[in-house]
């Protein structure tokens, strides 16, 4: 049984109060390019980091998990041109890589995701406008994630070089976050064993560095095999694999009433037959199960497997399944989160140009439930601790090394992830501004950690070890399987 590393998961039901910060401003020291921090920030703002170009190119390609061949090469080439040593194809994943600069001092890792989502695409317009012939889109903003993280790594390298501060900065190119658990395989391969602190960020509709955990999750493709026959001429000779899928789904839907409130379970039928007059001899359904605790996922999963067995028995079919991915929940570190929050506050939020404001207003009109007001992109959320209902393979990094993240308003306030509105903003200047803001927050936090005059790294590590527990042993929720390099094919 997997234990929850002694972490207390709780949600603070705070009022939805937004704290306003300065409008995308920095201190005089940061603005002055003659200072090391100012020089680092100048790289983020100008062509040194090349954030808009990289973000836009990844957006155009929109490559799916473990198929991000052009995307990963673009990132690796840019980092190599900026003095980083590249180790490609790590953890038996062709598109995964580690880029390193420096040899001494604390090792700080920055995560960079770059996979797109299948089945949704959109132009960079503020109205629904799918791009003909394109089968994927950056609906979770991973094009921005990669570009902003690469920009931060280059800026931090510049600060280390100018100040002569001992330290190693690493950029981890982590493919297939969307259902492929790329980071889990990188953790299993020991790539984070010598890392002191890991940092990440994500596109969002707000600016926040709160200590927010996530749901553990696991997925699998359940494959039913039956007997084909003529559906009208000889139905008695057939055994429908689709019947097996539908019977399993019916039982799973009834199970929804009897799982914990914070759990989630959802599915799509990925194969259901080819013609109504042919009894399908193969059908497949793809399931996700989520829960705040890994052992909660395990408990629900055992029931789901029994539903699959029962469905096969009742329909005269056979079933097997392949676990595709599994993520532990994000293990928050409040020491690091408060540091990131302070730096985000010092930077302030996003300011729109006149054209961006018009874009945002048109996008905003498309929302059926705009739960955030326009204008909040310029504010910084108050610091809270909470449970988030998404899942991410950042969780497995965060239980291996003290980890901190930040979210910036790279999308119009009120935008949901995995939506066409997110794709649109991720491909234009609003998204690029969010990536630049994230790069600056990551850079300032790294500078504080490398300077470490108050023992921040040791304090974060002490909190991490205490919360995780002395007897903790890492276990992944996907078992010992190899990376599913073909899961999107």
C-alpha positions as CSV (number, residue, x, y, z in Angstrom):
1,X,0.0,0.0,0.0
2,X,1.3,3.4,-0.9
3,X,1.3,5.9,2.0
4,X,0.8,9.6,1.7
5,X,4.2,10.6,3.0
6,X,2.8,12.2,6.2
7,X,1.4,15.1,4.3
8,X,-1.8,16.6,5.5
9,X,-4.1,17.5,2.6
10,X,-6.6,20.2,3.4
11,X,-8.5,23.0,1.7
12,X,-8.9,26.5,3.1
13,X,-12.2,27.9,1.9
14,X,-11.0,31.5,1.7
15,X,-13.1,34.2,0.1
16,X,-12.2,34.8,-3.5
17,X,-10.4,38.0,-2.7
18,X,-7.7,39.2,-5.1
19,X,-4.8,41.3,-3.9
20,X,-3.7,43.9,-6.3
21,X,0.0,44.2,-7.0
22,X,2.1,46.7,-9.0
23,X,1.4,46.6,-12.7
24,X,4.2,44.5,-14.2
25,X,6.9,46.6,-12.6
26,X,10.3,45.7,-11.1
27,X,12.5,47.3,-8.5
28,X,15.1,49.9,-9.7
29,X,17.8,47.3,-9.3
30,X,16.0,44.9,-11.6
31,X,15.3,47.7,-14.2
32,X,18.9,48.8,-14.3
33,X,20.6,46.6,-16.9
34,X,24.0,47.4,-15.3
35,X,23.2,45.1,-12.4
36,X,23.5,41.3,-12.8
37,X,19.7,40.9,-12.1
38,X,18.9,43.6,-14.6
39,X,21.1,42.0,-17.2
40,X,19.3,38.7,-16.6
41,X,15.9,40.3,-16.9
42,X,17.0,42.1,-20.1
43,X,17.6,38.7,-21.7
44,X,14.0,37.7,-20.8
45,X,12.7,40.9,-22.4
46,X,14.8,40.9,-25.6
47,X,15.9,38.4,-28.1
48,X,18.5,36.8,-25.7
49,X,15.9,34.3,-24.4
50,X,13.7,34.4,-27.5
51,X,10.6,33.5,-25.6
52,X,7.9,34.7,-28.1
53,X,9.6,33.0,-31.1
54,X,10.0,29.7,-29.3
55,X,6.5,29.8,-27.8
56,X,5.0,30.5,-31.2
57,X,6.9,27.8,-33.0
58,X,6.0,25.2,-30.5
59,X,2.4,26.4,-30.8
60,X,2.5,26.0,-34.6
61,X,3.9,22.4,-34.4
62,X,1.6,21.3,-31.5
63,X,3.3,17.9,-31.2
64,X,1.7,15.2,-29.0
65,X,3.3,13.4,-26.1
66,X,6.5,11.4,-27.0
67,X,6.2,12.6,-30.6
68,X,7.7,16.1,-29.9
69,X,10.8,15.6,-32.1
70,X,10.9,19.1,-33.6
71,X,10.0,20.8,-30.4
72,X,12.6,19.1,-28.3
73,X,15.3,19.8,-30.9
74,X,14.4,23.5,-31.0
75,X,14.8,23.7,-27.2
76,X,18.0,21.8,-27.2
77,X,19.6,23.8,-30.0
78,X,18.7,27.1,-28.3
79,X,20.1,26.0,-25.0
80,X,23.2,24.7,-26.6
81,X,23.7,28.0,-28.3
82,X,23.6,29.6,-24.9
83,X,26.3,27.5,-23.4
84,X,24.4,24.6,-21.9
85,X,25.6,21.0,-22.1
86,X,22.9,18.8,-23.5
87,X,22.2,15.2,-22.6
88,X,19.5,14.0,-25.0
89,X,17.3,10.9,-25.0
90,X,17.4,10.4,-21.2
91,X,15.3,7.9,-19.3
92,X,14.8,5.8,-22.5
93,X,12.6,8.7,-23.9
94,X,13.9,10.0,-27.3
95,X,12.4,13.5,-26.7
96,X,13.5,13.9,-23.0
97,X,16.7,15.8,-22.3
98,X,18.7,17.6,-19.5
99,X,20.5,20.8,-20.3
100,X,23.1,21.9,-17.7
101,X,25.3,25.0,-17.0
102,X,27.7,25.3,-14.1
103,X,29.6,22.7,-12.0
104,X,29.6,23.9,-8.4
105,X,27.3,25.1,-5.7
106,X,23.5,24.3,-5.3
107,X,21.8,22.4,-8.2
108,X,18.5,24.0,-9.2
109,X,16.3,22.3,-11.8
110,X,13.7,24.0,-13.9
111,X,11.1,21.8,-15.5
112,X,9.9,22.4,-19.1
113,X,6.9,20.8,-20.7
114,X,6.2,21.0,-24.4
115,X,3.5,18.5,-25.5
116,X,0.1,19.5,-27.0
117,X,-3.3,18.0,-26.5
118,X,-5.1,15.9,-29.2
119,X,-8.5,16.6,-30.6
120,X,-8.6,20.4,-30.1
121,X,-7.1,23.1,-32.1
122,X,-7.7,26.8,-32.7
123,X,-6.2,29.8,-34.4
124,X,-4.9,32.8,-32.5
125,X,-8.2,34.6,-33.0
126,X,-10.6,35.5,-30.3
127,X,-13.5,33.6,-31.9
128,X,-13.9,29.9,-32.4
129,X,-11.8,29.1,-35.5
130,X,-10.3,25.6,-35.8
131,X,-7.3,25.2,-38.1
132,X,-8.2,22.8,-40.9
133,X,-6.2,19.7,-41.0
134,X,-4.6,20.2,-37.5
135,X,-5.4,17.5,-35.0
136,X,-3.9,19.0,-31.8
137,X,-3.4,22.3,-30.0
138,X,-1.6,23.8,-27.0
139,X,-4.7,23.9,-24.9
140,X,-2.7,23.6,-21.7
141,X,-0.1,26.2,-22.7
142,X,2.9,23.9,-22.7
143,X,4.4,25.9,-25.5
144,X,4.6,28.8,-23.1
145,X,5.8,26.5,-20.3
146,X,8.8,25.4,-22.3
147,X,9.6,28.9,-23.7
148,X,9.3,30.6,-20.3
149,X,11.4,27.9,-18.5
150,X,14.1,28.0,-21.1
151,X,14.1,31.8,-20.8
152,X,14.5,31.6,-17.1
153,X,17.4,29.1,-17.4
154,X,19.3,31.4,-19.7
155,X,18.7,34.4,-17.5
156,X,19.8,32.5,-14.4
157,X,22.9,31.4,-16.2
158,X,23.7,35.0,-17.0
159,X,23.3,36.0,-13.3
160,X,25.6,33.2,-12.2
161,X,28.2,34.1,-14.7
162,X,28.1,37.9,-14.0
163,X,28.2,37.4,-10.2
164,X,30.6,34.5,-10.1
165,X,28.2,32.7,-7.7
166,X,28.8,29.0,-7.4
167,X,25.8,27.1,-8.7
168,X,24.4,24.8,-11.4
169,X,21.3,25.5,-13.3
170,X,19.5,22.6,-15.2
171,X,16.7,22.7,-17.6
172,X,14.8,19.4,-17.7
173,X,13.0,18.8,-21.0
174,X,10.0,16.8,-19.8
175,X,7.8,15.3,-22.6
176,X,4.3,13.8,-22.5
177,X,2.9,15.4,-19.3
178,X,-0.6,15.1,-20.8
179,X,-1.3,11.4,-19.9
180,X,2.2,10.1,-20.5
181,X,3.9,10.8,-17.2
182,X,7.3,11.7,-18.8
183,X,8.7,13.0,-15.5
184,X,7.9,9.8,-13.7
185,X,10.4,7.9,-15.9
186,X,12.9,10.6,-15.4
187,X,12.5,10.3,-11.6
188,X,12.8,6.5,-11.8
189,X,16.0,6.9,-13.8
190,X,17.6,8.9,-10.9
191,X,17.9,12.2,-12.9
192,X,16.9,14.3,-9.9
193,X,19.1,12.6,-7.2
194,X,21.6,15.4,-6.9
195,X,19.1,18.3,-7.3
196,X,18.7,20.6,-4.4
197,X,15.6,22.5,-5.5
198,X,13.2,22.0,-8.5
199,X,11.0,24.8,-9.9
200,X,8.2,24.8,-12.5
201,X,5.4,27.1,-13.7
202,X,2.2,26.8,-15.7
203,X,0.0,29.0,-17.8
204,X,-3.3,30.0,-16.2
205,X,-5.9,32.7,-15.9
206,X,-4.4,34.2,-12.8
207,X,-1.1,35.1,-11.1
208,X,-0.5,32.8,-8.1
209,X,2.3,31.1,-6.2
210,X,0.1,29.5,-3.5
211,X,0.9,26.1,-2.0
212,X,-1.5,24.1,-4.1
213,X,-1.4,20.3,-4.2
214,X,-3.1,18.1,-6.7
215,X,-4.9,14.7,-7.2
216,X,-3.0,11.5,-7.6
217,X,-4.1,9.7,-10.7
218,X,-3.8,6.6,-12.9
219,X,-5.0,5.7,-16.3
220,X,-5.4,2.6,-18.4
221,X,-6.8,1.4,-21.7
222,X,-9.3,-1.4,-21.2
223,X,-9.4,-3.6,-24.3
224,X,-12.3,-6.0,-24.8
225,X,-12.2,-8.8,-27.3
226,X,-15.3,-10.5,-28.7
227,X,-16.5,-12.5,-31.7
228,X,-17.5,-10.8,-34.9
229,X,-20.6,-11.8,-36.8
230,X,-23.3,-10.4,-39.1
231,X,-25.4,-8.2,-36.7
232,X,-28.7,-9.1,-38.5
233,X,-28.0,-12.4,-40.2
234,X,-26.3,-14.3,-37.4
235,X,-26.3,-12.1,-34.2
236,X,-26.4,-15.3,-32.0
237,X,-22.9,-16.2,-33.2
238,X,-21.4,-12.8,-32.2
239,X,-20.1,-11.5,-28.9
240,X,-19.9,-7.8,-28.9
241,X,-16.7,-6.2,-27.5
242,X,-18.6,-2.9,-27.5
243,X,-21.2,-4.5,-25.2
244,X,-18.3,-5.2,-22.8
245,X,-17.2,-1.6,-22.9
246,X,-20.7,-0.3,-22.4
247,X,-21.4,-2.7,-19.5
248,X,-18.2,-1.6,-17.8
249,X,-19.1,2.1,-18.3
250,X,-22.5,1.5,-16.8
251,X,-21.0,-0.1,-13.7
252,X,-18.4,2.7,-13.4
253,X,-21.1,5.4,-13.7
254,X,-23.0,3.7,-10.9
255,X,-19.8,3.6,-8.9
256,X,-19.6,7.4,-9.0
257,X,-22.2,7.7,-6.3
258,X,-20.0,5.6,-4.0
259,X,-16.5,7.0,-4.2
260,X,-15.1,9.9,-2.0
261,X,-16.3,13.4,-2.8
262,X,-12.8,14.6,-3.8
263,X,-12.2,11.6,-6.2
264,X,-12.7,11.8,-10.0
265,X,-13.3,9.1,-12.6
266,X,-13.7,9.7,-16.3
267,X,-13.4,7.9,-19.6
268,X,-13.6,8.0,-23.4
269,X,-14.4,5.2,-25.8
270,X,-11.4,5.1,-28.1
271,X,-12.6,2.2,-30.3
272,X,-16.2,1.0,-30.6
273,X,-16.4,-0.8,-33.9
274,X,-16.5,0.2,-37.6
275,X,-20.0,-0.6,-38.9
276,X,-23.4,-1.1,-37.2
277,X,-24.1,-4.3,-39.1
278,X,-20.9,-6.0,-37.9
279,X,-20.7,-7.2,-34.3
280,X,-17.4,-5.6,-33.1
281,X,-14.7,-8.1,-32.0
282,X,-12.6,-5.3,-30.5
283,X,-13.5,-2.2,-28.4
284,X,-11.4,-0.1,-26.1
285,X,-12.2,2.4,-23.3
286,X,-9.6,4.8,-21.8
287,X,-10.1,5.5,-18.0
288,X,-8.7,8.0,-15.6
289,X,-9.0,7.7,-11.8
290,X,-8.0,10.5,-9.4
291,X,-7.9,10.9,-5.6
292,X,-6.0,13.2,-3.2
293,X,-4.1,10.2,-1.9
294,X,-2.2,7.5,-3.9
295,X,-3.8,4.8,-1.8
296,X,-7.2,6.3,-2.6
297,X,-6.5,5.8,-6.3
298,X,-5.4,2.2,-5.6
299,X,-8.7,1.4,-3.7
300,X,-10.9,2.8,-6.5
301,X,-8.8,1.2,-9.2
302,X,-9.3,-2.2,-7.7
303,X,-13.1,-1.7,-8.0
304,X,-12.7,-0.5,-11.6
305,X,-10.8,-3.6,-12.5
306,X,-13.5,-5.8,-11.0
307,X,-16.1,-3.9,-13.1
308,X,-14.1,-4.7,-16.2
309,X,-13.9,-8.4,-15.3
310,X,-17.6,-8.5,-14.5
311,X,-18.5,-6.7,-17.8
312,X,-16.4,-9.3,-19.7
313,X,-18.1,-12.2,-17.9
314,X,-21.6,-10.9,-18.4
315,X,-21.1,-10.2,-22.2
316,X,-19.1,-13.3,-23.0
317,X,-16.1,-11.4,-24.0
318,X,-12.5,-11.2,-22.8
319,X,-10.7,-8.1,-21.3
320,X,-7.2,-7.0,-20.5
321,X,-5.8,-3.6,-19.7
322,X,-2.6,-1.6,-20.0
323,X,-1.7,1.1,-17.4
324,X,-0.7,4.1,-19.4
325,X,0.3,6.6,-16.8
326,X,0.2,7.4,-13.1
327,X,1.1,10.4,-11.0
328,X,1.6,11.1,-7.3
329,X,0.0,14.3,-5.9
330,X,2.1,17.4,-5.8
331,X,4.0,17.6,-2.5
332,X,3.9,21.3,-1.6
333,X,6.8,23.1,0.2
334,X,5.5,26.2,2.0
335,X,9.0,27.7,2.6
336,X,9.6,27.8,-1.2
337,X,6.0,28.7,-2.0
338,X,6.1,31.8,0.2
339,X,9.4,32.8,-1.4
340,X,8.0,32.5,-4.9
341,X,4.9,34.4,-3.8
342,X,7.0,37.3,-2.5
343,X,8.9,37.5,-5.8
344,X,5.7,37.4,-7.8
345,X,4.3,40.2,-5.7
346,X,7.4,42.3,-6.4
347,X,6.9,41.8,-10.1
348,X,3.2,42.5,-10.3
349,X,0.7,41.2,-12.8
350,X,0.1,41.6,-16.6
351,X,-0.9,44.8,-18.4
352,X,-2.7,44.6,-21.7
353,X,-2.2,46.8,-24.7
354,X,-5.2,48.2,-26.4
355,X,-5.2,45.4,-29.0
356,X,-4.8,42.8,-26.2
357,X,-7.7,44.3,-24.3
358,X,-9.9,44.0,-27.3
359,X,-8.9,40.4,-27.8
360,X,-9.6,39.7,-24.1
361,X,-13.0,41.3,-24.2
362,X,-14.0,39.2,-27.3
363,X,-12.7,36.0,-25.7
364,X,-14.5,36.9,-22.4
365,X,-17.9,37.1,-24.3
366,X,-17.5,33.4,-25.3
367,X,-17.5,32.2,-21.7
368,X,-20.7,30.6,-20.3
369,X,-19.6,31.1,-16.7
370,X,-16.9,33.8,-16.4
371,X,-16.0,33.3,-12.8
372,X,-13.1,35.8,-12.9
373,X,-13.3,39.5,-13.9
374,X,-11.4,41.1,-16.7
375,X,-8.7,43.2,-15.1
376,X,-7.6,40.6,-12.6
377,X,-4.7,39.7,-14.9
378,X,-3.0,42.7,-13.3
379,X,-3.4,41.3,-9.7
380,X,-1.6,38.8,-7.6
381,X,-3.6,36.2,-5.8
382,X,-3.3,36.1,-2.0
383,X,-1.2,33.3,-0.6
384,X,-3.2,30.2,0.4
385,X,-2.8,26.4,0.8
386,X,-5.3,24.3,-1.1
387,X,-6.1,21.1,-2.9
388,X,-6.3,21.4,-6.7
389,X,-8.4,18.9,-8.7
390,X,-6.0,18.5,-11.6
391,X,-3.1,16.0,-11.8
392,X,0.4,16.3,-13.0
393,X,3.6,14.3,-13.1
394,X,5.3,17.2,-11.3
395,X,4.0,15.4,-8.3
396,X,6.6,12.6,-8.7
397,X,9.4,15.3,-8.9
398,X,8.0,17.0,-5.8
399,X,8.2,14.0,-3.6
400,X,11.8,13.4,-4.7
401,X,13.2,16.9,-4.2
402,X,11.8,20.1,-2.7
403,X,9.7,21.7,-5.4
404,X,8.0,25.1,-6.0
405,X,5.8,26.4,-8.8
406,X,4.1,29.5,-10.0
407,X,1.1,30.2,-12.3
408,X,0.8,33.4,-14.4
409,X,-2.1,35.0,-16.3
410,X,-1.0,33.8,-19.7
411,X,-4.7,33.4,-20.6
412,X,-7.7,35.7,-20.4
413,X,-9.2,35.7,-16.9
414,X,-11.9,33.0,-16.7
415,X,-10.3,30.7,-19.3
416,X,-10.3,27.0,-18.5
417,X,-7.4,24.9,-19.4
418,X,-8.0,22.4,-22.3
419,X,-10.2,24.9,-24.1
420,X,-10.0,26.6,-27.4
421,X,-9.7,29.9,-25.6
422,X,-6.5,28.6,-24.0
423,X,-5.1,27.6,-27.4
424,X,-5.9,31.1,-28.8
425,X,-4.2,33.0,-26.0
426,X,-1.2,30.6,-25.9
427,X,-0.4,31.5,-29.5
428,X,-0.3,35.3,-29.1
429,X,1.2,38.2,-27.1
430,X,-1.0,37.7,-24.0
431,X,0.5,34.2,-23.6
432,X,4.0,35.4,-24.3
433,X,3.6,38.1,-21.5
434,X,2.6,35.3,-19.1
435,X,5.7,33.3,-20.1
436,X,8.0,36.3,-19.5
437,X,6.4,37.0,-16.1
438,X,6.9,33.4,-15.1
439,X,10.5,33.5,-16.3
440,X,11.2,36.5,-14.1
441,X,9.6,34.9,-11.1
442,X,11.6,31.8,-11.5
443,X,14.8,33.8,-12.0
444,X,14.3,35.9,-8.9
445,X,13.6,32.8,-6.8
446,X,16.7,31.1,-8.1
447,X,18.8,34.2,-7.3
448,X,17.4,34.1,-3.7
449,X,18.2,30.4,-3.4
450,X,21.7,30.7,-4.8
451,X,22.4,33.8,-2.6
452,X,20.9,31.8,0.3
453,X,21.9,34.3,3.0
454,X,19.3,33.0,5.4
455,X,19.6,29.3,4.7
456,X,16.6,29.0,2.5
457,X,17.6,25.7,0.9
458,X,18.3,24.0,4.1
459,X,15.0,25.3,5.6
460,X,13.1,24.0,2.6
461,X,14.9,20.6,2.8
462,X,14.2,20.3,6.5
463,X,10.5,21.0,5.9
464,X,10.5,18.5,3.0
465,X,12.1,15.7,5.0
466,X,9.8,16.3,8.0
467,X,6.6,16.3,6.0
468,X,7.6,13.3,3.8
469,X,8.6,11.2,6.8
470,X,11.8,9.3,7.6
471,X,10.4,6.0,6.4
472,X,9.1,7.2,3.0
473,X,10.0,5.0,0.0
474,X,9.2,6.2,-3.5
475,X,6.6,4.3,-5.5
476,X,5.2,5.3,-8.8
477,X,1.5,4.7,-9.7
478,X,2.4,3.3,-13.1
479,X,4.5,0.4,-11.8
480,X,7.6,-0.7,-13.6
481,X,6.4,-0.4,-17.2
482,X,8.5,1.2,-19.9
483,X,7.5,4.7,-21.3
484,X,4.4,4.3,-23.5
485,X,6.1,6.0,-26.5
486,X,3.1,5.1,-28.8
487,X,0.2,6.1,-26.5
488,X,-0.8,9.0,-28.7
489,X,-0.5,7.0,-32.0
